[in-house]
Amino acid sequence: MRCCNKQPRRKGQERDRQRAGPRHTAEAERSRIARDLHDDLGTGLTEVILLAGAGPGQARDMKEIDERFRVIAEKARGLVSELDIIVWAIDPKRDSLQSFADYLGSYAGELLAASGIACRLGIPIECEAVVLSGTARHSMFRAIKEALNNVIRHASATQVELRLTQSSGRIEIIVADNGRGFDGEAIRRGHGLANMRERLEALHGQCQIESHPGKGTTVKCTMPLP
C-alpha cells in the first residue's frame, strides 16, 4: 500500500510546485508595482501638495510665486513620466525586446533633447522576437534612466550615444557621453552606481562604468535574455 501511495503524492507535490512558481512571480510583481507607486508617485505627490499648500500669501513677491509654480509644474511632469513608465512596464502588450528598444530610444531622445544634449541612437530597427518580463524591462530601463540622469546632472556633456545590441543570448546597452568624466574614487562614492548595479545583479546581469577626467564616461549594462 505504501508503494502505491508514493506515485500520486509525488505528482501532487509537483503540481503544487508548478502552481507556486507563477503565483510567487505574480506576487513579487505586485509588490514591485506597489513599491514603485509609493516611492515614485507617492513621494512626488506629497512634495507637490506641500508646495501648493504653502499658498501664495506666504510668498514675498511675484517672482517667488512664479518660481514655486514652475517647480510644481516640473514635478507634475515628472510624475506623469513616472506613471507612464510604470504602466508601460506592466502592460503585457509591451513585453517584447522590440517594444523595450523602441520605448528606450524614444525616452532617451526626448529626455536629452529637453536638456540640450545631442543624442545618437544605435538601436536596431528590428529586434529578434524575444519576450521580456515586466520586471526585466522595468529594472533595465531604470538602470539606463539613472545613467542618463547622471549625464544630465553631472557630466556637462554635449552629446550622448545610446547603443543596444543583442548577441549570445544577452542584451547589452551602452550609454557613452563626451562630458568631463571623473576619477575612480568618484565611481566608488556614488553617481547612482550602487542602484544600477543592484538592478542588474537582480537580473543576473552586470553594470560596468569606465570614466576618466576630461574623457567622458561609458556605462555598460548587460543581462541574459530568456
C-alpha positions as CSV (number, residue, x, y, z in Angstrom):
1,M,0.0,0.0,0.0
2,R,2.8,2.4,0.8
3,C,4.4,1.9,-2.6
4,C,1.1,2.5,-4.3
5,N,0.7,5.8,-2.5
6,K,4.1,7.3,-3.3
7,Q,3.4,8.0,-7.0
8,P,0.2,10.1,-6.6
9,R,1.9,12.0,-3.7
10,R,4.9,12.9,-5.9
11,K,2.6,14.0,-8.7
12,G,0.6,16.2,-6.4
13,Q,3.7,17.8,-4.9
14,E,5.0,18.5,-8.5
15,R,1.7,20.2,-9.4
16,D,1.9,22.3,-6.2
17,R,5.4,23.4,-7.2
18,Q,4.2,24.3,-10.7
19,R,1.4,26.3,-9.4
20,A,3.5,28.1,-6.8
21,G,6.0,29.3,-9.4
22,P,3.7,31.6,-11.3
23,R,1.9,32.6,-8.1
24,H,5.2,33.7,-6.5
25,T,6.2,35.6,-9.6
26,A,2.9,37.4,-9.7
27,E,3.1,38.3,-6.0
28,A,6.6,39.7,-6.5
29,E,5.5,41.8,-9.4
30,R,2.6,43.2,-7.5
31,S,4.9,44.1,-4.6
32,R,7.2,45.8,-7.0
33,I,4.4,47.8,-8.5
34,A,3.1,48.8,-5.1
35,R,6.6,49.9,-4.1
36,D,7.0,52.0,-7.3
37,L,3.7,53.7,-6.8
38,H,4.6,54.5,-3.2
39,D,8.2,55.6,-3.7
40,D,7.9,57.4,-7.1
41,L,4.3,58.7,-7.2
42,G,3.5,58.9,-3.5
43,T,6.6,60.9,-2.6
44,G,6.3,63.2,-5.6
45,L,2.6,63.9,-4.9
46,T,3.5,64.7,-1.3
47,E,6.0,67.3,-2.5
48,V,3.5,68.9,-4.9
49,I,0.9,69.1,-2.1
50,L,3.4,70.7,0.3
51,L,4.4,73.3,-2.4
52,A,0.9,74.1,-3.3
53,G,-0.3,74.1,0.3
54,A,2.2,76.8,1.2
55,G,-0.1,79.2,-0.6
56,P,0.7,82.4,-2.5
57,G,0.1,84.5,0.6
58,Q,3.4,83.3,2.1
59,A,5.4,84.4,-0.9
60,R,7.2,87.7,-0.7
61,D,6.8,88.7,-4.4
62,M,5.6,87.5,-7.8
63,K,9.0,86.2,-8.7
64,E,8.9,83.8,-5.8
65,I,5.3,82.8,-6.7
66,D,6.3,82.1,-10.3
67,E,9.3,80.0,-9.2
68,R,7.0,77.9,-6.9
69,F,4.6,77.2,-9.7
70,R,7.5,76.4,-12.1
71,V,8.7,73.8,-9.6
72,I,5.2,72.4,-9.1
73,A,4.8,72.1,-12.9
74,E,8.2,70.4,-13.3
75,K,7.4,67.9,-10.6
76,A,4.0,67.2,-12.1
77,R,5.6,66.5,-15.5
78,G,8.0,64.1,-13.7
79,L,5.1,62.3,-12.1
80,V,3.3,61.9,-15.4
81,S,6.5,60.4,-16.8
82,E,6.9,58.0,-13.9
83,L,3.3,56.8,-14.2
84,D,3.9,56.2,-17.9
85,I,6.9,54.1,-17.1
86,I,5.0,52.0,-14.6
87,V,2.1,51.4,-16.9
88,W,4.4,50.5,-19.8
89,A,6.3,48.0,-17.6
90,I,3.2,46.1,-16.6
91,D,1.5,46.2,-20.0
92,P,1.7,42.6,-21.4
93,K,1.4,44.0,-24.9
94,R,4.8,45.7,-24.4
95,D,6.7,42.6,-23.3
96,S,8.9,42.2,-26.4
97,L,12.5,43.2,-26.8
98,Q,11.4,45.4,-29.8
99,S,9.0,47.3,-27.6
100,F,11.7,47.8,-25.0
101,A,14.2,49.1,-27.6
102,D,11.6,51.5,-29.1
103,Y,10.5,52.8,-25.8
104,L,14.1,53.3,-24.5
105,G,15.2,55.1,-27.7
106,S,12.1,57.4,-27.6
107,Y,12.6,58.2,-23.9
108,A,16.3,58.9,-24.2
109,G,15.9,61.1,-27.2
110,E,13.1,63.3,-25.6
111,L,14.9,63.5,-22.2
112,L,18.3,64.6,-23.7
113,A,16.7,67.0,-26.2
114,A,14.9,68.7,-23.3
115,S,18.3,69.1,-21.6
116,G,20.0,70.5,-24.7
117,I,22.2,67.4,-25.2
118,A,22.5,65.7,-28.6
119,C,21.6,62.0,-28.7
120,R,23.0,59.5,-31.1
121,L,20.9,56.3,-31.1
122,G,22.4,52.9,-32.1
123,I,19.2,50.8,-31.7
124,P,18.2,48.0,-34.1
125,I,15.3,48.8,-36.3
126,E,14.1,45.3,-35.9
127,C,15.0,43.1,-32.9
128,E,14.6,39.4,-32.6
129,A,11.3,38.0,-31.2
130,V,12.2,37.8,-27.5
131,V,9.8,38.2,-24.6
132,L,10.9,40.3,-21.6
133,S,9.1,40.2,-18.3
134,G,7.8,43.3,-16.8
135,T,10.4,43.1,-14.0
136,A,13.3,42.7,-16.5
137,R,12.1,45.6,-18.7
138,H,11.5,47.8,-15.6
139,S,14.8,47.1,-13.9
140,M,16.9,47.5,-17.0
141,F,15.1,50.7,-18.0
142,R,15.6,52.2,-14.5
143,A,19.3,51.5,-14.7
144,I,19.6,53.2,-18.1
145,K,17.4,56.1,-16.8
146,E,19.8,56.5,-13.9
147,A,22.8,56.6,-16.2
148,L,21.1,59.3,-18.4
149,N,20.1,61.4,-15.4
150,N,23.7,61.2,-14.2
151,V,24.9,62.6,-17.6
152,I,22.4,65.5,-17.3
153,R,23.3,66.3,-13.7
154,H,27.0,65.8,-13.5
155,A,28.7,65.3,-16.9
156,S,28.4,68.7,-18.6
157,A,28.2,66.7,-21.8
158,T,27.1,68.0,-25.2
159,Q,26.5,64.5,-26.7
160,V,25.4,61.1,-25.6
161,E,25.5,57.8,-27.6
162,L,23.0,55.1,-26.7
163,R,23.6,51.7,-28.2
164,L,21.6,48.5,-27.8
165,T,23.0,45.1,-29.1
166,Q,21.8,41.5,-28.8
167,S,24.1,38.6,-29.1
168,S,24.9,35.2,-27.5
169,G,21.7,35.2,-25.5
170,R,22.4,38.6,-23.9
171,I,21.3,42.2,-24.3
172,E,23.9,44.9,-23.9
173,I,23.1,48.6,-23.6
174,I,25.8,51.3,-23.6
175,V,25.5,54.9,-22.6
176,A,28.6,56.9,-23.6
177,D,28.9,60.7,-23.1
178,N,31.6,63.2,-24.1
179,G,31.4,65.0,-20.7
180,R,34.1,65.9,-18.2
181,G,34.3,62.4,-16.7
182,F,35.5,61.6,-13.2
183,D,38.1,59.5,-11.4
184,G,37.8,56.0,-10.0
185,E,37.2,57.3,-6.4
186,A,34.1,59.2,-7.6
187,I,32.8,56.0,-9.1
188,R,33.1,54.3,-5.7
189,R,31.4,57.3,-3.9
190,G,28.2,57.4,-5.9
191,H,26.7,58.6,-9.2
192,G,23.9,56.1,-8.7
193,L,26.3,53.1,-9.4
194,A,25.0,51.2,-6.4
195,N,21.4,51.4,-7.6
196,M,22.3,50.4,-11.2
197,R,24.5,47.5,-10.1
198,E,21.8,46.2,-7.8
199,R,19.1,46.3,-10.5
200,L,21.3,44.4,-13.0
201,E,22.5,41.9,-10.5
202,A,18.9,41.1,-9.7
203,L,18.5,40.2,-13.4
204,H,21.8,38.1,-13.3
205,G,23.5,40.8,-15.3
206,Q,26.1,43.4,-14.5
207,C,26.8,47.1,-14.8
208,Q,30.3,48.5,-15.6
209,I,31.4,52.1,-15.6
210,E,34.5,53.5,-17.3
211,S,35.5,57.1,-16.9
212,H,38.5,59.4,-16.9
213,P,38.7,63.1,-16.1
214,G,38.2,65.1,-19.3
215,K,37.4,62.0,-21.4
216,G,33.8,61.3,-20.7
217,T,32.0,58.3,-19.2
218,T,30.8,55.0,-20.6
219,V,28.2,52.9,-18.8
220,K,27.6,49.3,-20.0
221,C,24.7,47.3,-18.7
222,T,24.2,43.7,-19.7
223,M,21.7,41.0,-18.8
224,P,20.9,37.5,-20.1
225,L,17.8,37.1,-22.3
226,P,15.2,34.4,-21.6
